[in-house]
């Protein structure tokens, strides 16, 4: 067999071995996850929230923006499960429709930040040198800015704050941590034998990064993305609550909770129900991230 044939054979064996190891790790992780009741609880909550965000009409036929002053500030009842607010609007309908904003913001921000992290993190980790130094220092400077304070300042610059505006601000402060994860994962595997073999066969840098390196960086990133979903939902609600996020007539959990802050003692249900749903959503995503981390890390088993 020629030398080239030997290299091709070794590369094929390395790739096959890597696929087996990766498949084995994924299979082990799935086997571990499906035996955990908490995993299925988190999945059920997340699926329910996604369905509510996509098809709120399945859960209520009431318009969340229309109220009846004759029914204002009514407590929970068979007609109004979560009661009504000051304008007589059904609180249950508002909570259901509020899921759409939170889920959309969480998905857009998380995936946009992950895309930025994958692009620049892989470049920094793979090439090193000047590229790594420049990208890492920019990330460090950005990471040093308090996210909440920076978000408040940036949002104050916009007179009209839409969902797109809020997503943009959250992405600006959400990518540095993900970039560090991707960079570290790329550095850990860029000197692997199968990467050297692919380079010896003349594979381009783009092919090496996309086919051999990035797949190894996805596991820690996916775990962190699950946690980020919950963090973004909480951040959107917090920014809206303090008055720098979304504005009426939008319907979001942050706005609903903000409207109830002056009536916590007299009408606690106005805060209790949207706050409980918000906490449940954040809990489900963050716990799912913890479960994924434990399942994909053999040292945790």
KEKE-3310 file (N, C-alpha, C; in steps of 0.2 Angstrom, whole numbers, plus 5000, padded with zeros to 4 digits):
npx = (5004:5003:5011:5002:4990:4991:4990:4977:4969:4972:4967:4953:4951:4953:4943:4932:4934:4932:4919:4913:4916:4910:4897:4895:4896:4885:4875:4876:4874:4860:4854:4856:4849:4836:4832:4830:4818:4816:4822:4812:4801:4806:4807:4793:4788:4794:4790:4777:4777:4782:4772:4761:4766:4767:4754:4743:4729:4725:4724:4717:4703:4701:4704:4719:4721:4709:4698:4686:4679:4670:4673:4685:4700:4696:4696:4704:4694:4681:4678:4688:4703:4715:4711:4707:4715:4718:4712:4702:4705:4708:4718:4724:4724:4732:4744:4746:4748:4759:4769:4774:4782:4792:4798:4801:4811:4820:4824:4829:4839:4848:4852:4857:4868:4875:4879:4887:4897:4902:4907:4918:4924:4929:4938:4947:4952:4957:4967:4974:4988:4989:4976:4969:4973:4967:4953:4951:4954:4945:4933:4936:4936:4922:4916:4919:4910:4896:4882:4868:4868:4874:4864:4853:4858:4860:4847:4841:4844:4836:4821:4809:4806:4807:4803:4814:4824:4826:4831:4843:4851:4852:4859:4871:4877:4878:4886:4900:4903:4899:4908:4920:4919:4918:4930:4939:4936:4939:4953:4957:4955:4962:4975:4973:4976:4968:4965:4977:4980:4970:4974:4986:4982:4978:4966:4956:4956:4944:4936:4942:4939:4925:4921:4928:4932:4923:4911:4916:4915:4902:4895:4898:4893:4880:4875:4877:4869:4856:4855:4856:4844:4835:4841:4840:4826:4823:4831:4824:4812:4816:4822:4811:4802:4809:4807:4814:4813:4802:4787:4770:4758:4762:4763:4769:4778:4786:4780:4767:4770:4776:4765:4758:4765:4761:4751:4753:4750:4736:4730:4737:4737:4739:4752:4757:4753:4758:4772:4774:4773:4784:4795:4794:4797:4810:4816:4815:4822:4835:4838:4837:4848:4858:4856:4859:4873:4878:4875:4882:4895:4906:4913:4903:4895)
npy = (4994:5011:5026:5037:5030:5023:5034:5039:5028:5028:5040:5038:5028:5035:5045:5036:5031:5042:5045:5034:5036:5048:5045:5035:5043:5052:5043:5037:5049:5051:5040:5042:5054:5051:5043:5051:5059:5073:5078:5075:5082:5095:5096:5094:5106:5116:5112:5115:5128:5133:5129:5137:5149:5149:5145:5153:5153:5141:5139:5150:5160:5173:5190:5198:5211:5218:5224:5224:5237:5235:5223:5224:5221:5209:5194:5177:5166:5154:5159:5169:5163:5168:5179:5197:5212:5230:5236:5228:5217:5200:5191:5178:5176:5186:5182:5170:5175:5182:5173:5172:5183:5182:5169:5171:5181:5175:5164:5170:5179:5169:5161:5170:5175:5163:5161:5171:5168:5155:5159:5169:5163:5151:5155:5162:5152:5142:5148:5156:5166:5183:5185:5178:5185:5198:5195:5189:5199:5209:5203:5201:5215:5218:5209:5214:5224:5228:5218:5221:5234:5240:5236:5243:5256:5256:5254:5265:5274:5272:5278:5272:5256:5240:5223:5218:5228:5225:5212:5214:5222:5213:5203:5209:5210:5196:5187:5186:5176:5164:5164:5162:5149:5142:5145:5139:5125:5123:5125:5115:5104:5106:5102:5088:5071:5067:5079:5084:5074:5077:5089:5086:5079:5089:5096:5110:5125:5129:5118:5109:5116:5116:5103:5095:5101:5110:5102:5096:5106:5109:5103:5108:5121:5119:5115:5127:5135:5131:5135:5148:5152:5152:5163:5174:5175:5179:5191:5199:5201:5207:5219:5225:5226:5237:5247:5250:5241:5233:5241:5246:5244:5231:5214:5206:5195:5203:5216:5213:5209:5221:5230:5226:5229:5239:5235:5224:5220:5222:5215:5202:5191:5197:5198:5185:5174:5177:5179:5166:5158:5164:5161:5147:5145:5150:5141:5129:5129:5132:5121:5111:5114:5111:5097:5092:5096:5087:5075:5074:5075:5063:5063:5067:5056)
npz = (5000:4996:5003:5003:5003:5015:5024:5021:5025:5039:5042:5039:5049:5060:5060:5060:5072:5080:5077:5082:5096:5098:5095:5105:5117:5115:5115:5128:5135:5132:5136:5150:5152:5149:5160:5170:5179:5181:5169:5159:5165:5163:5149:5146:5152:5144:5131:5132:5134:5122:5113:5118:5115:5101:5097:5105:5105:5107:5120:5126:5122:5124:5121:5125:5126:5127:5139:5152:5161:5171:5177:5183:5193:5199:5208:5206:5197:5191:5179:5176:5177:5182:5188:5185:5179:5182:5172:5169:5161:5156:5166:5164:5150:5147:5152:5145:5132:5134:5134:5121:5118:5127:5124:5110:5111:5119:5111:5099:5104:5110:5099:5090:5098:5099:5086:5083:5093:5088:5076:5078:5089:5084:5075:5083:5091:5082:5074:5082:5089:5082:5078:5088:5100:5097:5096:5108:5117:5114:5118:5131:5136:5133:5141:5153:5155:5165:5162:5165:5168:5156:5147:5151:5149:5135:5130:5134:5124:5113:5107:5103:5108:5102:5100:5092:5095:5109:5108:5100:5109:5120:5113:5111:5123:5126:5120:5123:5134:5128:5117:5123:5128:5116:5110:5119:5118:5104:5104:5112:5104:5092:5089:5088:5082:5071:5065:5061:5052:5042:5038:5032:5021:5013:5016:5017:5028:5031:5029:5039:5051:5050:5048:5057:5069:5074:5077:5089:5098:5100:5110:5123:5120:5117:5129:5137:5130:5133:5146:5144:5138:5149:5156:5148:5147:5160:5160:5150:5156:5168:5163:5157:5168:5175:5167:5155:5145:5135:5129:5132:5119:5120:5125:5138:5150:5159:5158:5163:5176:5180:5180:5191:5202:5211:5218:5226:5239:5241:5230:5227:5218:5206:5204:5208:5199:5186:5190:5195:5183:5175:5183:5183:5169:5168:5177:5171:5159:5164:5173:5164:5156:5166:5168:5155:5155:5166:5160:5148:5153:5158:5170:5179:5181)
capx = (5000:5007:5010:4995:4984:4991:4987:4970:4967:4973:4962:4947:4950:4953:4936:4927:4934:4929:4911:4910:4916:4905:4890:4894:4895:4878:4870:4876:4870:4853:4852:4856:4844:4829:4830:4829:4811:4817:4823:4805:4798:4809:4805:4786:4786:4797:4786:4770:4778:4783:4765:4758:4769:4765:4747:4740:4722:4723:4724:4712:4700:4700:4709:4723:4721:4702:4695:4679:4680:4665:4676:4692:4702:4692:4700:4703:4687:4680:4678:4694:4707:4720:4708:4708:4719:4715:4707:4697:4708:4709:4725:4726:4725:4739:4750:4747:4750:4765:4774:4776:4787:4798:4801:4804:4817:4825:4827:4833:4845:4852:4855:4861:4874:4879:4882:4893:4903:4905:4912:4924:4928:4933:4944:4952:4955:4960:4972:4979:4992:4986:4968:4966:4974:4963:4947:4950:4954:4938:4928:4937:4933:4915:4914:4920:4904:4890:4877:4862:4869:4875:4858:4849:4861:4859:4840:4839:4846:4831:4814:4804:4809:4803:4806:4820:4828:4828:4835:4849:4854:4854:4864:4877:4880:4877:4891:4907:4904:4899:4914:4926:4917:4920:4937:4942:4934:4943:4960:4958:4955:4965:4981:4972:4979:4963:4965:4984:4979:4966:4978:4991:4978:4976:4959:4956:4955:4937:4933:4944:4935:4917:4920:4932:4933:4916:4907:4918:4914:4895:4892:4898:4889:4872:4873:4876:4863:4850:4855:4855:4837:4832:4844:4837:4819:4823:4833:4819:4807:4819:4823:4804:4800:4811:4804:4818:4812:4796:4782:4763:4753:4765:4761:4775:4778:4789:4775:4762:4773:4777:4758:4755:4769:4758:4745:4755:4747:4729:4729:4743:4737:4741:4760:4758:4752:4764:4778:4775:4775:4790:4800:4794:4800:4817:4818:4815:4828:4842:4838:4838:4856:4862:4855:4863:4880:4879:4874:4888:4901:4907:4915:4898:4892)
capy = (5000:5017:5031:5041:5025:5022:5040:5039:5023:5030:5046:5035:5025:5040:5048:5031:5030:5048:5045:5029:5039:5053:5042:5032:5048:5054:5037:5037:5055:5051:5035:5045:5059:5048:5040:5056:5062:5080:5079:5075:5088:5101:5095:5095:5113:5119:5111:5118:5136:5134:5128:5142:5155:5148:5145:5155:5152:5134:5140:5155:5163:5180:5195:5200:5219:5220:5223:5227:5240:5232:5217:5226:5219:5203:5188:5171:5163:5150:5163:5172:5159:5171:5186:5202:5218:5236:5238:5222:5212:5193:5190:5172:5177:5190:5177:5165:5178:5185:5168:5173:5188:5179:5163:5173:5185:5170:5160:5175:5181:5164:5158:5175:5175:5157:5161:5176:5164:5150:5162:5172:5158:5146:5158:5163:5146:5138:5152:5159:5172:5190:5184:5176:5190:5203:5193:5188:5206:5213:5199:5203:5221:5218:5205:5218:5229:5225:5217:5224:5242:5241:5235:5249:5262:5256:5254:5272:5277:5271:5281:5266:5250:5235:5216:5218:5232:5222:5207:5217:5224:5207:5199:5213:5208:5189:5183:5185:5170:5158:5164:5159:5141:5139:5145:5134:5119:5123:5125:5108:5098:5108:5098:5081:5067:5067:5086:5084:5070:5080:5095:5083:5077:5095:5099:5118:5127:5130:5111:5107:5119:5114:5095:5091:5105:5113:5097:5095:5112:5110:5100:5113:5127:5118:5115:5134:5138:5129:5139:5155:5153:5155:5169:5179:5176:5183:5197:5203:5203:5212:5226:5228:5228:5243:5252:5251:5236:5233:5246:5245:5239:5224:5210:5202:5194:5209:5221:5211:5210:5229:5233:5223:5231:5244:5231:5217:5219:5222:5210:5198:5187:5200:5196:5178:5170:5179:5178:5159:5156:5166:5157:5140:5144:5150:5135:5123:5130:5132:5115:5107:5115:5107:5090:5091:5096:5081:5069:5074:5075:5057:5063:5068:5050)
capz = (5000:4996:5009:5003:5005:5023:5027:5020:5029:5046:5043:5040:5055:5066:5059:5062:5079:5083:5076:5087:5102:5099:5096:5111:5122:5114:5117:5135:5138:5131:5141:5157:5153:5149:5166:5175:5179:5180:5162:5156:5168:5160:5142:5146:5153:5138:5125:5133:5133:5115:5110:5120:5112:5094:5096:5111:5104:5110:5128:5128:5116:5126:5119:5131:5126:5128:5146:5154:5168:5176:5180:5185:5199:5201:5210:5202:5197:5185:5173:5175:5181:5186:5190:5180:5181:5184:5166:5168:5156:5159:5167:5161:5143:5146:5154:5139:5126:5136:5133:5115:5118:5131:5120:5104:5113:5121:5105:5094:5107:5111:5093:5087:5101:5098:5079:5084:5096:5084:5070:5081:5094:5080:5072:5088:5094:5077:5071:5088:5087:5082:5078:5095:5104:5096:5097:5115:5121:5113:5122:5138:5137:5133:5146:5159:5156:5168:5157:5166:5167:5149:5144:5153:5146:5128:5129:5135:5118:5109:5109:5102:5110:5100:5102:5089:5099:5115:5106:5098:5115:5124:5110:5112:5130:5128:5116:5126:5137:5123:5113:5127:5128:5109:5109:5123:5115:5098:5106:5115:5098:5085:5088:5088:5076:5065:5062:5058:5046:5037:5035:5028:5015:5010:5018:5018:5035:5032:5030:5045:5056:5050:5049:5062:5075:5077:5081:5096:5102:5100:5116:5129:5118:5118:5136:5139:5127:5137:5152:5142:5137:5155:5158:5143:5149:5166:5158:5147:5161:5173:5160:5156:5174:5178:5163:5150:5140:5130:5131:5130:5120:5120:5131:5141:5158:5163:5158:5168:5183:5182:5181:5197:5208:5216:5221:5229:5246:5240:5225:5226:5212:5200:5204:5210:5193:5180:5193:5195:5176:5173:5187:5180:5163:5169:5181:5166:5155:5168:5175:5158:5155:5171:5167:5150:5157:5169:5156:5143:5156:5161:5177:5183:5182)
cpx = (5004:5006:5004:4990:4984:4988:4979:4966:4967:4968:4955:4946:4949:4946:4931:4927:4931:4922:4909:4910:4911:4898:4889:4893:4888:4873:4870:4873:4863:4850:4852:4850:4837:4827:4829:4822:4811:4818:4816:4801:4800:4806:4797:4784:4789:4792:4779:4771:4779:4776:4761:4760:4767:4758:4743:4732:4720:4722:4718:4709:4699:4706:4712:4723:4714:4700:4688:4680:4675:4668:4683:4693:4698:4697:4700:4696:4687:4680:4684:4699:4712:4718:4709:4712:4715:4710:4702:4699:4709:4716:4728:4728:4731:4745:4752:4750:4757:4771:4777:4782:4793:4801:4804:4811:4822:4828:4831:4839:4850:4856:4859:4868:4878:4882:4888:4899:4906:4909:4918:4928:4932:4939:4949:4956:4959:4967:4977:4982:4988:4978:4965:4967:4969:4956:4946:4950:4948:4933:4929:4934:4925:4912:4914:4914:4899:4884:4870:4863:4870:4869:4854:4852:4859:4852:4838:4840:4840:4824:4809:4808:4805:4806:4813:4826:4831:4832:4842:4854:4857:4859:4871:4881:4880:4882:4897:4908:4904:4905:4920:4925:4920:4927:4941:4942:4938:4950:4961:4958:4959:4971:4980:4974:4974:4963:4972:4983:4975:4970:4983:4988:4976:4969:4960:4954:4947:4934:4936:4940:4928:4916:4923:4933:4927:4912:4909:4917:4906:4892:4892:4893:4882:4870:4872:4870:4856:4849:4853:4848:4834:4834:4841:4830:4819:4826:4828:4814:4810:4820:4816:4801:4802:4810:4809:4817:4806:4791:4775:4762:4756:4763:4766:4774:4780:4784:4769:4764:4774:4770:4756:4759:4766:4752:4747:4751:4739:4727:4735:4743:4739:4749:4761:4758:4757:4770:4780:4777:4782:4796:4800:4798:4808:4820:4819:4821:4835:4843:4840:4846:4860:4862:4859:4871:4882:4879:4880:4895:4902:4909:4909:4894:4896)
cpy = (5006:5021:5034:5036:5024:5028:5041:5034:5025:5036:5043:5031:5030:5043:5043:5031:5036:5048:5040:5032:5044:5050:5038:5037:5051:5049:5037:5043:5054:5045:5037:5050:5056:5044:5045:5060:5070:5082:5080:5080:5094:5101:5097:5103:5117:5118:5115:5126:5137:5134:5134:5149:5155:5148:5146:5153:5145:5134:5145:5158:5171:5184:5198:5208:5222:5219:5226:5230:5238:5226:5218:5223:5213:5197:5182:5168:5158:5153:5166:5168:5163:5178:5191:5208:5224:5238:5233:5217:5205:5192:5183:5173:5181:5186:5173:5169:5181:5180:5169:5177:5185:5173:5166:5177:5180:5166:5164:5177:5175:5161:5163:5175:5169:5158:5166:5172:5159:5153:5164:5167:5153:5149:5160:5157:5142:5142:5154:5165:5179:5189:5183:5181:5196:5201:5192:5195:5210:5209:5201:5210:5221:5214:5209:5223:5225:5224:5221:5232:5244:5241:5241:5255:5262:5256:5261:5276:5277:5274:5275:5259:5244:5228:5216:5222:5228:5216:5209:5219:5218:5203:5203:5211:5200:5185:5182:5178:5164:5158:5161:5151:5138:5139:5140:5127:5118:5122:5118:5103:5100:5104:5090:5078:5068:5074:5087:5080:5073:5086:5092:5081:5083:5098:5106:5119:5127:5123:5108:5109:5116:5107:5092:5094:5107:5108:5095:5101:5113:5108:5105:5119:5125:5118:5122:5137:5137:5134:5146:5157:5156:5161:5175:5180:5181:5190:5202:5205:5208:5219:5229:5230:5235:5249:5254:5246:5238:5238:5244:5247:5232:5220:5205:5201:5200:5214:5219:5212:5217:5232:5231:5226:5235:5241:5224:5215:5218:5216:5206:5193:5190:5199:5189:5174:5171:5177:5170:5156:5158:5162:5150:5140:5145:5144:5129:5123:5129:5125:5110:5108:5111:5100:5088:5091:5090:5075:5069:5074:5068:5057:5064:5061:5045)
cpz = (5000:5002:5009:5005:5012:5026:5027:5024:5036:5047:5044:5046:5061:5066:5061:5069:5083:5083:5081:5094:5104:5099:5102:5117:5121:5117:5125:5138:5137:5136:5148:5157:5153:5155:5171:5174:5178:5173:5158:5159:5164:5153:5142:5147:5147:5132:5126:5132:5126:5111:5112:5116:5104:5093:5103:5111:5106:5117:5130:5121:5118:5123:5125:5131:5127:5135:5147:5161:5173:5180:5182:5192:5203:5203:5206:5203:5192:5179:5171:5180:5185:5188:5184:5183:5182:5178:5164:5162:5159:5160:5165:5154:5142:5147:5148:5133:5128:5135:5126:5115:5121:5127:5114:5106:5115:5115:5100:5098:5108:5105:5090:5091:5100:5091:5079:5087:5092:5079:5073:5085:5090:5077:5077:5090:5089:5075:5076:5086:5087:5082:5085:5100:5104:5098:5105:5119:5120:5117:5129:5140:5137:5139:5153:5160:5159:5163:5158:5165:5160:5145:5145:5149:5138:5126:5129:5128:5113:5111:5108:5103:5108:5102:5098:5092:5105:5113:5104:5105:5119:5120:5111:5118:5131:5124:5119:5129:5133:5119:5117:5127:5121:5108:5113:5120:5108:5100:5109:5110:5092:5084:5088:5082:5070:5062:5058:5051:5040:5034:5031:5021:5011:5011:5019:5026:5036:5033:5037:5051:5056:5051:5054:5069:5078:5080:5088:5101:5103:5107:5122:5127:5119:5125:5139:5136:5130:5143:5150:5140:5143:5157:5154:5145:5155:5164:5155:5152:5166:5169:5159:5162:5176:5173:5157:5144:5136:5133:5129:5123:5120:5126:5133:5148:5162:5163:5163:5175:5185:5183:5188:5203:5213:5220:5224:5235:5245:5235:5223:5220:5206:5199:5204:5203:5188:5183:5193:5188:5174:5177:5185:5174:5164:5173:5176:5162:5158:5170:5170:5156:5160:5170:5161:5151:5161:5165:5151:5146:5160:5168:5182:5185:5186)
residu = (UNK:UNK:UNK:UNK:UNK:UNK:UNK:UNK:UNK:UNK:UNK:UNK:UNK:UNK:UNK:UNK:UNK:UNK:UNK:UNK:UNK:UNK:UNK:UNK:UNK:UNK:UNK:UNK:UNK:UNK:UNK:UNK:UNK:UNK:UNK:UNK:UNK:UNK:UNK:UNK:UNK:UNK:UNK:UNK:UNK:UNK:UNK:UNK:UNK:UNK:UNK:UNK:UNK:UNK:UNK:UNK:UNK:UNK:UNK:UNK:UNK:UNK:UNK:UNK:UNK:UNK:UNK:UNK:UNK:UNK:UNK:UNK:UNK:UNK:UNK:UNK:UNK:UNK:UNK:UNK:UNK:UNK:UNK:UNK:UNK:UNK:UNK:UNK:UNK:UNK:UNK:UNK:UNK:UNK:UNK:UNK:UNK:UNK:UNK:UNK:UNK:UNK:UNK:UNK:UNK:UNK:UNK:UNK:UNK:UNK:UNK:UNK:UNK:UNK:UNK:UNK:UNK:UNK:UNK:UNK:UNK:UNK:UNK:UNK:UNK:UNK:UNK:UNK:UNK:UNK:UNK:UNK:UNK:UNK:UNK:UNK:UNK:UNK:UNK:UNK:UNK:UNK:UNK:UNK:UNK:UNK:UNK:UNK:UNK:UNK:UNK:UNK:UNK:UNK:UNK:UNK:UNK:UNK:UNK:UNK:UNK:UNK:UNK:UNK:UNK:UNK:UNK:UNK:UNK:UNK:UNK:UNK:UNK:UNK:UNK:UNK:UNK:UNK:UNK:UNK:UNK:UNK:UNK:UNK:UNK:UNK:UNK:UNK:UNK:UNK:UNK:UNK:UNK:UNK:UNK:UNK:UNK:UNK:UNK:UNK:UNK:UNK:UNK:UNK:UNK:UNK:UNK:UNK:UNK:UNK:UNK:UNK:UNK:UNK:UNK:UNK:UNK:UNK:UNK:UNK:UNK:UNK:UNK:UNK:UNK:UNK:UNK:UNK:UNK:UNK:UNK:UNK:UNK:UNK:UNK:UNK:UNK:UNK:UNK:UNK:UNK:UNK:UNK:UNK:UNK:UNK:UNK:UNK:UNK:UNK:UNK:UNK:UNK:UNK:UNK:UNK:UNK:UNK:UNK:UNK:UNK:UNK:UNK:UNK:UNK:UNK:UNK:UNK:UNK:UNK:UNK:UNK:UNK:UNK:UNK:UNK:UNK:UNK:UNK:UNK:UNK:UNK:UNK:UNK:UNK:UNK:UNK:UNK:UNK:UNK:UNK:UNK:UNK:UNK:UNK:UNK:UNK:UNK:UNK:UNK:UNK)
# end
